[in-house]
């Protein structure tokens, strides 16, 4: 966890940061969006009840000023923020900064949902007599969907963190083998579903990820790699070379959206 945190704090290395995040998740290390109570500017390692958790850095929140990052980290030093109102009393934020922090998950656990926190933020902006009405609305508002969280994180963080793209397309995994089990069926025809991770493999193909595992997938000659974060269903076979390196040789690729 410490090594992966250091690598991610340095924006990756040979591979795209998404690959190191996928490796952390494969190892069972939780990776979470930036959080006002835990994240520094860069990726931050936190021990939560004996388990390692990697929090994305506040610097990765779109349109969040460096002065705001520094103020958040400094103000929480004597005492963590208890809720949205507590942070706003102690840290001056622009409206867009506050909206992006809420939408990407930086206030998760400090409100009923991100949607409810957005309503609360509107209430704080309105102030005065409208405050009570907005507080009541925040209690009644419907929580955002997984698809909405995915869209917010893609826009603000540049990649999904709390929601895997497969979570919003559960039907895509019907009759598919988990990537972790594919190597147990060498040279057998298998059908899998996953998401193309960004970045270069160092050779042919692309990195394919499901919720718990990832591998290299190589399309046949003449077939291009799908775009980053696209959900794809693949028919292919697991092959290995004489050194034990393995990959999924694609025979048919279908982009699901």
C-alpha positions in Angstrom: 0.0 0.0 0.0 2.8 2.4 0.9 4.6 1.7 -2.4 1.5 2.1 -4.5 0.6 5.3 -2.6 4.1 6.8 -3.3 3.9 5.8 -6.9 0.4 7.4 -7.3 1.5 10.5 -5.5 4.1 10.9 -8.2 1.4 10.5 -10.9 2.3 6.9 -11.7 5.4 5.9 -13.5 5.9 3.5 -16.4 2.1 2.9 -16.4 -0.9 5.2 -16.2 -2.1 5.9 -12.7 -5.2 3.9 -13.4 -3.1 0.7 -13.7 -1.6 1.2 -10.2 -5.1 1.8 -8.8 -6.3 -1.4 -10.5 -3.3 -3.2 -8.9 -4.2 -1.9 -5.5 -7.8 -3.0 -5.9 -6.7 -6.4 -7.1 -4.6 -6.7 -3.9 -7.7 -5.8 -1.8 -6.5 -2.3 -0.9 -9.4 0.2 -0.9 -9.1 3.2 -3.2 -11.4 6.1 -2.5 -12.0 9.6 -4.0 -10.4 12.7 -2.4 -11.8 13.5 1.0 -11.7 16.7 3.0 -10.9 14.9 6.2 -8.1 12.5 4.9 -6.5 13.6 1.7 -3.5 15.8 1.3 -2.7 17.4 -2.0 -1.5 14.0 -3.5 -2.6 10.4 -2.9 -2.7 9.7 0.8 -2.4 6.5 2.8 -4.7 6.1 5.8 -5.1 3.2 8.2 -8.8 2.6 8.8 -9.4 0.0 11.6 -6.2 -1.8 10.6 -6.8 -1.8 6.9 -4.9 0.4 4.4 -7.0 2.9 2.4 -5.7 5.0 -0.4 -7.4 8.4 -0.8 -7.0 10.3 -4.1 -5.4 13.7 -3.6 -7.2 17.0 -3.4 -5.0 18.3 -6.2 -6.9 16.0 -8.6 -10.2 17.8 -8.0 -11.0 19.8 -11.1 -11.0 23.6 -10.6 -10.0 23.4 -6.9 -7.4 26.1 -6.2 -4.1 25.3 -4.5 -5.0 27.9 -1.8 -8.2 26.0 -1.1 -6.3 22.7 -0.9 -3.8 24.2 1.6 -6.6 25.8 3.7 -8.5 22.5 3.9 -5.5 20.5 5.1 -4.5 23.3 7.6 -7.9 23.8 9.0 -8.6 20.1 9.7 -5.3 19.7 11.6 -6.6 20.6 15.0 -10.0 18.9 14.4 -11.6 17.1 11.4 -14.6 18.7 9.7 -17.9 17.4 11.2 -20.2 18.3 8.3 -20.5 20.6 5.3 -21.5 23.7 7.4 -18.4 23.2 9.7 -16.1 23.2 6.7 -17.7 26.3 5.2 -17.3 28.2 8.5 -13.6 27.5 8.5 -12.6 27.4 4.8 -13.7 30.0 2.1 -14.5 28.1 -1.1 -15.8 29.3 -4.4 -19.2 27.9 -5.5 -17.7 25.7 -8.2 -15.1 24.3 -5.9 -17.7 23.3 -3.4 -19.9 21.7 -6.0 -17.0 19.7 -7.4 -15.8 18.5 -4.0 -19.3 17.3 -3.2 -19.8 15.6 -6.6 -16.5 13.7 -6.6 -17.1 12.3 -3.1 -14.9 14.6 -0.9 -17.7 14.9 1.6 -18.8 11.3 1.6 -19.9 10.3 5.1 -20.7 13.9 6.1 -24.2 13.9 4.6 -27.0 11.5 3.6 -25.8 11.5 0.0 -23.9 13.6 -2.5 -27.3 14.8 -3.9 -28.4 15.8 -0.4 -25.1 17.7 0.2 -25.6 19.6 -3.1 -29.0 20.7 -1.8 -27.5 21.7 1.5 -24.8 23.7 -0.3 -27.5 25.6 -2.2 -29.1 26.3 1.2 -25.9 27.7 2.6 -25.5 29.9 -0.5 -29.0 31.2 -0.2 -28.7 31.7 3.6 -31.1 33.6 5.7 -34.7 32.6 5.8 -34.3 29.9 3.2 -31.8 27.9 5.3 -34.4 25.8 7.1 -36.3 25.0 3.9 -33.1 23.8 2.2 -32.2 21.7 5.3 -35.6 20.0 5.1 -35.2 19.4 1.3 -31.8 17.8 1.9 -33.3 15.3 4.2 -36.0 14.4 1.5 -33.9 14.4 -1.6 -33.3 11.2 -3.5 -29.8 9.9 -3.5 -27.8 10.1 -6.7 -27.6 6.9 -8.8 -24.4 5.0 -9.4 -24.5 6.3 -13.0 -24.6 9.9 -11.8 -21.6 9.3 -9.4 -19.7 7.7 -12.3 -20.4 10.7 -14.6 -19.4 13.2 -11.9 -16.1 11.4 -11.1 -15.2 11.1 -14.8 -15.8 14.8 -15.3 -14.1 16.0 -12.1 -11.4 13.4 -11.4 -10.8 12.1 -14.9 -11.6 8.5 -14.0 -14.0 6.5 -11.9 -13.1 5.7 -8.3 -16.1 4.8 -6.2 -18.1 3.2 -9.0 -16.7 0.8 -11.6 -18.2 1.3 -15.1 -19.4 -2.3 -15.0 -21.7 -1.5 -12.0 -23.9 0.6 -14.3 -24.1 -2.1 -17.0 -24.7 -5.3 -14.9 -26.4 -7.1 -17.8 -23.1 -6.9 -19.8 -21.6 -9.6 -17.6 -24.2 -12.2 -18.3 -22.7 -15.6 -19.1 -19.1 -14.2 -18.7 -16.1 -15.7 -16.9 -14.4 -13.5 -14.3 -11.0 -12.3 -15.4 -9.4 -13.8 -12.3 -10.5 -17.3 -13.4 -9.5 -17.0 -17.1 -5.9 -18.2 -16.5 -7.4 -21.4 -15.1 -8.7 -22.2 -18.6 -5.7 -22.0 -20.8 -6.5 -22.1 -24.5 -10.2 -22.7 -23.9 -12.7 -20.4 -25.5 -14.0 -17.9 -22.9 -16.3 -14.9 -22.8 -15.4 -12.0 -20.5 -16.5 -8.4 -19.9 -14.4 -5.5 -18.7 -13.3 -2.0 -19.1 -10.3 -0.8 -21.2 -8.0 1.0 -18.8 -6.0 4.0 -20.2 -2.3 3.8 -20.8 0.2 1.7 -22.7 1.0 -1.9 -21.8 4.6 -1.7 -22.9 3.8 -3.8 -25.9 0.7 -4.9 -27.8 -2.9 -4.7 -26.7 -4.5 -2.9 -23.7 -5.2 -3.5 -20.1 -8.7 -4.9 -19.5 -10.2 -4.6 -16.0 -13.3 -6.0 -14.2 -14.1 -5.1 -10.6 -11.4 -7.2 -9.0 -8.8 -8.2 -11.6 -7.1 -6.9 -14.7 -5.0 -8.4 -17.5 -3.5 -7.6 -20.9 -5.9 -8.3 -23.9 -4.5 -8.3 -27.4 -6.9 -7.8 -30.4 -6.3 -9.6 -33.7 -4.4 -7.8 -36.5 -6.5 -5.0 -38.0 -8.7 -4.5 -34.9 -8.0 -1.3 -33.0 -7.9 -0.9 -29.2 -11.2 0.4 -27.8 -11.3 3.9 -26.2 -10.3 4.3 -22.6 -13.0 3.4 -20.1 -15.2 1.7 -22.7 -17.1 -1.4 -21.5 -16.3 -4.3 -23.8 -17.3 -7.9 -24.1 -14.7 -10.2 -25.5 -14.5 -13.8 -26.8 -11.0 -15.1 -26.7 -8.5 -17.5 -25.2 -5.9 -17.3 -22.5 -2.4 -17.9 -23.9 1.0 -18.0 -22.2 4.6 -17.8 -23.5 7.6 -19.9 -22.4 8.4 -17.4 -19.6 5.0 -17.8 -18.0 3.6 -14.4 -19.1 -0.1 -14.6 -20.0 -2.6 -12.5 -22.0 -6.1 -12.8 -23.4 -6.0 -13.3 -27.1 -9.1 -11.6 -28.5 -11.1 -13.4 -31.2 -14.2 -11.1 -31.1 -14.6 -7.8 -29.4 -17.9 -5.9 -28.8 -18.1 -2.4 -27.4 -21.0 -2.2 -25.0 -21.1 1.6 -24.7 
